[in-house]
Amino acid sequence: MCAIYGSYEKTMFEVLYSANYPRGTWAGSLVAVDLDNKHHKEQRWEGKAKIGARMRNFDSDVYLGHCQAPTGDSRKWGIECTHPFIYEEWQVSHNGVITNVDELLSKYECDIKLEVDSDLIPLLLSAFSLTFATPEESITEALTLLKGTFAVWIYNSKTCDIYLARQGSTLFADKNGNFSSINSKSEWEEVEEGKLFKLTKDGLEEVGTFKNDTPFFTL
């Protein structure tokens, strides 16, 4: 079990880290995005973090996080096995289980062995960027192909846009640009499945749809 979460406020991000940490005590990560300068900084760590200390030198516009349980066959911590996974301008953090990884790698003739199922998503996004005109089209095409469960934040480092979507896995958001796998406040609404949203300070903006094929619901 893993968790994704994020906020435009540093103090809220720290609260969300504490709420989500029990879902993934193996590893964690932080991506801090400066929207004006289109720049971001990353940190990844093993186990539990003193999140306030790690964020002390971060003064950014939005903060994106992931708490990770051991994934796939990987039981030894390493940066290469820690979310977010990256290909070119795409960064993806994922909670859930993708069940058709080998099928899609074969379909698109990708001669590569992935250590973690989540690593497939930015790989697909990078490939579809060569075909589709907009990032939103690339994302909805990729998500339509995935079988299994997912809740994802997707960051495009070229445009500095941040996207959220889910199929099966839990994901909640409020109207102030906060989101979390844990619904720590009753007024937060569950993110609708089968829709792609862009994260903004005023909440979620719907920017696309994808075929939603939930096999089961995971808590």
N, C-alpha and C positions, 0 to 999 in steps of 0.2 A: 504494500500500500504506500502511495506517495501523496504529495499535495502540491498544489500551485497556489500562489497568492501574490498580491501586489497592491501598491498604493501610490498616490501622489504625495503623501505625507510621510516623512521619516518616522515619526512616532507611531503612526498607525501601522506602518510596515513592521515595526518591532513587535507590536501587539499581535499582528497576524502571524509572525514567525512563531511566537510562543504558542499560539492556538493550534497551528498546523504541525509543529515539530513532532508530536507523538505519532503522527501518521508515517513518518519516515526518519528514523533516528540514525541511519547509516551514513548519510551525507547531506550536504546542503549547498545552496548557491544563491548568489545575488547578482543581478544585473541592474546597474544604476544608469539611467539614460538622461542625457542633457539634450532636450529637444531643440533648443535654439541653435546650438553648435553641431547638432547631429553627431554626437559623440557619446560613447558609453564606456563604462568600466565594469569589470567582472571580478568576482571572488568566488572560489569554490573551497569547500572544506570537508574533512572527514568528521563524522560524529556530530556532537552538539556544539554550537557556536555561542560565544558571548556576543550576541548580535549588536548590542550597543557599541561595544569596542570596535567591532569590524566596520561599523558604519560611521565612525567618528570623523573620518576624513572624506566622507562622501557628502556632497551637497548638490543633489541632482533634482531633476523635475519629476521623475517617476522611478519607482523601485519595483523590480520584479523578482520573485523568489520561487524556490523549489525545495521541498524536503523529500528525501529519497530513501526508500527501503532498498535492499539488495535487488538488483534487476537481472533477470535472465540467468545466465550461468556465471555472472560476475559476482564473486564474493570477496575479492580483494580490492580495496578502494584504490581508485586512480582517477586522474582528471579526465582521461579519455572515456570513462564510464559514468561520468557525472553530468547531469543536466545543467545548462541547456546544451543540446547537440547543435552543431553548426555546420552548414555548408554555404560557402560564399556569403551572401548578405542575409541569410536566413538563420535565426536562432529559435529553437523550440524547446520548451519544457512541457512534459507530458505526464499525466496521471492516468493509468489504465493499462490494458493489455491489448496489443494489436496481434490478431491471430492469422493474418495472411501475408506475413513478411516475405516468406520464401516464394509464394505465388507471385507477388508483385515484382520481386527482384528478377524472377525468371521472365515474366511478361515483358519487362523493359530491358532485358538482357544486361543486367547489372552483375558483373562477375566480382562480387564483393561479399564478404562475410561480415555481418553486423553483430557486434557483441551485445547490443541492447536493441530491443524492438523499436524504441522511440527514435533511434537514429535514422529510421526509414523516412520520417516525415520531412526533415529539411532536405534530404536527398531528393525526394519527389518534388519539393517546392523549387529546388534549384533547376531540376530538369524541365519543369513546366514553365519556368520563367523564360525559357527560350521560345516557347510556343504562344503563350498567352500575353495579351497586351497590358494587363494590370495585375498587381499583386493579389488583389481579391479573387480574380479568376483563377490564378495559379493555386491559391489556397483552397477554394471550393472544389476544384477538380481533384486535388490531392485528398481532401477529406472524404469525398464521395467514394473513393476507392478503398478506404480503410475499413476492415472488418474488425470487430471487437469493441473495446471501450476506450474512450479518451476524453480528457479535459485538457486543453492546451492553451498556453499563451504563446504567441508567435510574434517575434520582433524582426522587422526588416530594417537592417542597419543603413540602407541607402535612403529610405524615405523617413525613417524614425517612427513609423507607424507600428502600433501594437494591436494585435488581434486576439480575440477569445472565441473559443467554440467548445462544444461538448457533445458527446454521444455516450450515454450510459453513466459515465463517471460523474460525481457530484461537482457542482460549481455554482457559486452564488456571487451576486454583485449588488452594489447599492448605487445611488445617484450621485456619488461624489468621486467616482473613479476608483473605488476599492473593490477587490474581488478576492475570493477565497474558496478553497475546497471545503472548509468548515464554515457553517452558518452560525457565526458567533453572536449575531444580532438578529432578532426576529423580523426586523423590517427589511432585511436583505432578501432579494428575490432570486429564485433559481434561474440560471441562464437557460434560455429555451434551446432545446436540442434541434439540430438540423439547420441552425442559422449561424452565420458568421457576423461577429460584432467587432467594431473598432473601439478601443478603449479611449475615453476622453475624460476630462475633469468633471464633466456633467453626467457621467455614466456611460452606458453602452449605446453605440450608434450601429444599427443594423446595416450591413453593407453587402450581404450575399446570403445564399442558401445552398445547402448541399443535401444529397440523399442521405437520410438518417436511417441506419439499419442496426438498431440496438439489439444485440443478442440476449442481453440480460442487464440487470441493474446492479452496480457495485457501490457499496458504501465507502 
